[in-house]
Every structure is written in C-alpha cells, then in structure tokens.
Amino acid sequence: MTKSDLILKITEKNKFLLQKDVQKVIDTFFGRISHSLENGNRIELRGFGAFGVKNRSARIARNPRTGEPVPVQSKNIPFFKMGKNMRIRLNK
C-alpha cells in the first residue's frame, strides 16, 4: 500500500474528511516519526510495533564484481519491531 492509497482509503471510510486534510495528517504523522528517528528516539505504537535506530559499525565489504575489499563506514539504520498483537493477527 502506498501513501496515496492510504489517504484514499481513509477518505473513503470517512466521507466527512477532505482528502487534503487527511494528507496533512498523514504527512505530519510520518514527519514526526522521521524527526524522532533522526534524533535517535524510539517510537512505539501499542498493538502495532516500534520504530527505532540501530548503529551498524564500520566493516570491510567486498565488491561483488571484482572481489576487491571495500571499506564501509559506520551508519545508523532504521528498524521496525512488530508488536505482539500484530504478530498474532498475522499468524492466525
């Protein structure tokens, strides 16, 4: 599902909401999640899951074409951990 699909589904189920208002809410929601992750904070949505940031340390990788060693710098990566209720719903 894309962000535009999500906006359309919400406006279809809630006829009293305007599409542009739903889009503002969705943009704000994802913007706040992104901003919190940038600051290293963890976001938990009960029943759904948690978003966080992990640090991947520097390492030596290999170029798949030549096999030559390539240094890779350390970096932060986002991760998502599914909540218990979501896991139960998916594995019925």
N, C-alpha and C positions, 0 to 999 in steps of 0.2 A: 504494500500500500504506500502510495506517495503522499506527500504533504497535501497536495491539491485534492487527492481522493479523500483524505481525512476531513478536510474542510467541507467538501461536498456532502459527505455522509452526515456530518454534524448538522449542516443547514437543512438537509432533507428530513432529519428526525425532529428538528426544532424549527418549525416554519416561522416562528415569531422572531428568529435571529436573522440578521442580514449577513450575507456572505463576507462582506468586508470586515464586519465586526468579529466574526469567527476567525478570520485570517489574522486579525490583530492579536487576538487571544493566543492563537497557536504560535505566532511569531514571538510573542512575549514569553510564552512558556518555554519554547526551545532556546530562546535567547538567554533566559535566566539559567537554564541548565548548562549551556555553553559557558556562560560567565562564571558560574560556580566552579565548573571543572577547570577553567583557566586559573582560578585562584587556588586550586588544589583541594577544594571541598568535595565532600561526598553527598550525593543526593539520593534519598530513599523514598520510594513511593510504595507505601504499605500495600501488600497484596499483588504488586506488580514486580518490583525489583529495585536494585540500587545501581546507580552510576558512580563511577569513581575513576581515579587516575593512578596508574602504576608506572614506575620508572623502569625502563628497560636499559640495562647497563651497556657500556661500550663493549664491543666484541670485534673479532676478526671473522669476516664472512668470506665467501668465495664467489667470484664472478662465474656464473654458470656456463658462459660461453668459452672462457679461456682457462678456468680453474685457478686463476691468479687470486691471491689473498687481497681482500679489500677491507680497510678499517671502517667500522660503522660507529658513529658517535652515540653516546647515551641519549635517550629521548624519553619523553613522557607519552604514554598511550592511554586512550580512554578504554574502560572496560565496563561490562554490564553483567551483573549477577542476578539471575532470575530469583524471584521470591517464591516462598513455599506454596502459596495459594496458586500462583501462575503455573508452577510445575505440576501441581495436582490437576489443574484444569486441562493442561496439555496432554497428560498421561492417563486420561480416563479410560 
